[in-house]
Amino acid sequence: MSFIQTLNAGWSRTQSLLCVGLDPEPSKFPGALNGRADAIFEFCKTIVDATAPYASSFKPQIAYFAAHRAEDQLEALIAHIHETYPGLPVILDAKRGDIGSTAEQYAKEAFERYQADAVTVNPYMGFDSIEPYLAHEGRGVIVLCRTSNPGGSDLQFLTTDGKPLYQVVAQLAAQKWNASGQLGLVVGATFPKEIETVRGIVGDMPLLIPGIGAQGGDVEATVRAGRTANGAGMLINSSRAIIYAGKDDDYAQAAAAAAQKTRDSINQYR
């Protein structure tokens, strides 16, 4: 199945819109993992196994692996998710954005090396920096639109043709760039009014929504602004609030409890 088909099936099967973000920072790991060469893999695998009953997708952030020379552990982690939890897509959070020939290599990295189901990309360099990802049939491409960080407004609210730039990006993604039918957009939970605006522009296109949990985004406002007619259409991401819910050797149980609570909170407003 394609990325979009997998998402739709997963939302229905799991009755969850929760995307668990995997941002492993070894300094925050419990003591039992100290000194292990595979600590990043083991930590993330344990989190995945604990939270999979409550999630509809996972989102590893590549920088947290690459900074510790743990790219091989990222490969192993994605393979574990695919083998153990088929139907739960993996979004590689890489935010790539470069000229076409370089983008071809980044696309191979995401889809051939890591076997991700989708990847986040930066549209600042225009369509030819996104097009190489679309050549990988059935894989998802999630375009930064209205990001959750405060500084995003520096550029995303600049006016062009009478519209803020983030709205122009949403329009382009929905009307011109989505030749593969596998595009989605990143819109932060910290800006629910903008989520509602983007939803109005793009119809049922999936939205990856970071910013609840540690960044303080409001769950109710997010769901009401971003849900589609069938109560889906969103990958609502929580990372630190789930994976670091516990600091001791019971971190898996703490993560599971946090994931369940987050899923239930989201479902309350669907």
N, C-alpha and C positions, 0 to 999 in steps of 0.2 A: 504494500500500500504506500501511497505517497504520504508526505509529511502531514498535509491537511487532512487526508482521510484518516490517518492514525490519530491525529488530534481529536477529530470529531468522534471517532469510535471510543477513544479513551475517556473523553468527557462524559459520554453516555454510560460507559461500562463502570467507571470508577466513581461516578457521581462526585467528582472533585475537580476544582479548578486550580488547585495548589501546585505550584512549581517549586520544588525544593532546590535552592541554590547551593552549590558546593564550592565554598571559598576556604580551602584548608590552610590554616596558619599554624605551623608546628609549635609555636610558642604557647598556643592555647590548648594543645592536646593534653589529655589526662596522662598522669605519670606512667601508666602501664605501657605507653607507646614510646617512651623516651629511649633513644638510641637505636630504634629499629630502622633498618634501611628502607623498609616498605611502609613506614609509618603513615605517609599521606594516603597511600592506597588503602591501608587497613582502616584508617579513620573514616575515609569517605565510604568505603564498602559497608562498614558497620552502620553509618548514618543512612545509607541507601536502604539497607535491609530493614532498618527500624522504621523508616518513614514511608516505604513503598505502599503499604496498605492505605495510606491517606493522600497520596500524590497522584497526579496525572502526567507529570513530566519532571525531569531533572535538568539543572543548568550548571554544569561546571564552568568556572571562570578560569581561563587558560593561564592567566598571569600567576595565579597562586601555585600552579604546577611548574611552569617554566622557571620561575624565580628560584626554585629549589632543585632544578635539574631533574624534575620528576615527570617529564613528558611520557616516559614509558609506563609510569603508574597511571597516568591519565588514559592512555590507550587501554590498559588492563581494566580500569574502572568502567569505561564505556562498554567494553566487551562484556563485563560482568552484568551490567544493567540490561544489555540486549539479550543475553543468554538467560538470565534469571527472571527478568520482568519484561517479556516481549509485549509490545503494545504501549510501553511507557517511553515516549520519545526523549532523546537527549539533545538539548540545545547547547552548542558550544558557544560560550560567551567570549568572543574574541574581538568584536568591534573593529574588524579589518576595514581598511579603506585606502586603496592605492590604484595606480594606473592598471589598465587591462592586463598586460603581460604579467605583472606582479600579482594581480588579483587571481590569475589562473593558478599560480602556485599556492596562494592562500586557500583557494577552493580545494585543491588537491589535499592540502594539509588537513582541512576540516573534514572533508567527505571521504577521502581515500585512506589517509593515515589514521585519523581518529575515528572514522566511521560515524560521525555525528549525523543526526537526522536533520539538523538545522544549524545555522550559524548567524550570529549578529554581525551586521556590517554598518559602516559609517557612510552616508550618502554624499558627503561634502564634495567629493570629486565627480559627482554626476553618474549618469547611467552606465557609462562604459566601465566604471569601476565596480559595478554591481553585476553586469551582464555575465561575466565568466562563471559566477556561482549558479546562474540559472541553467547553464549547460548540463548540470548534474541532475538528471531526470529524477523527479520525485522528492528532491531535497528542499528543505525550507530555507528561506532567506528572510531574516528579520531585521528591518531597517530602523535605525535610530530616528526618532521623530521628535518627541517632546520628552527629554530625559528627566530623571528624578532629582538631579543635583541642582542646587540654586544657580550655579553659574551657567547652566544651560540657556537661561534667558538672554545672556550676552549676545548670542547669535540667533537663537530660535525665535526670538520675538522681533527681530529686525523685519521691517515691512518691505515686501516686494509685491508690486502690482496690487497694492492696497491690502495685502494679507500678511500676517506673520509667517515667517519662513517655515515654521513647523507645519502650518496648514498647507503650504505649497508642497512640502515633502509628502504629506499624506495624500494629496490630490494626485501627484505624479505616481506615487506607488500604486494607488488604486486604479488609475486610468491608463497610464502609459507603460509602467515598468513591469506590471504583473503578467507578463506573457506566459510564464510557466504555471500561473495559478497557485504558486506556493509561497507568496510573500506574506509577511506579517509586519507589524510595526511595534516599536518600543515606545510606550507612553507611561510616564511615571505616576505612581499612586499619590504622590505629593501634590499633584495638580488635577483634581477631579473634574474641574470645569473644562480643562483641555482634553481630558479623556472623552467627555461627552461630545465635545466639538469634533474630535477625530472620529469617533464612532459615527457621527452623522455624515462625515465625508466618505468613509471607506466601507460603509455597510457592514457585512458580516466578516470582513477580514479579521484574522486573529490578532489580538493585542497581547504582547508580553509586557506585563505591568510590574516593574520592581518598585520598591519603596515602602511596602508595609513592614511592620516589625521594627527593626532597628532604626529605619529612616523616618518612622512616625506617620506613614500614610494611613488614612482612615479607611477601614475595610468596608463599612457600609457605603460611604460616599463613592468609593472605587467601584464596587459591584453595581450600584445603581446607575453610575455613569457609563460603565463599559459593557454591561451585559447585552447580549443579542436577544432577539425575541424568544428564543428557546432557553434563555438563562445560561448561556455558555459564551464562547467567543473570547475567553481570556485565559492567559497563563499568569496567574497572580503569584509572583515570586516572593519568597521569604528565604533569606540565607542565614545571617548571623543569629537571628532570634530563634532559629530552630537548631542549627548544628552546634551552637554553643549554649544551648539551654541548660546543659549540665556541665560542670567542670571536673567532676570526679570520674571514677571508673564506671559509674552508672549513666554515662553520657548518652548511651543508646536509648535507654528508657526515657530519659528527659527529652531527647529529640523526638521520640515517638509521641510523647504526650503533647509537646508543643505543636507538632504537625497535625495531630488530631484536633486540637483546639482551634488551630488556624483554619483547617478545612471546614470544621463545623461553623465557625464564625462566618466564613465566606458563604456557606450554603444557607445560612439564616436569611440572607438578603437576595438570593437568586430568584 
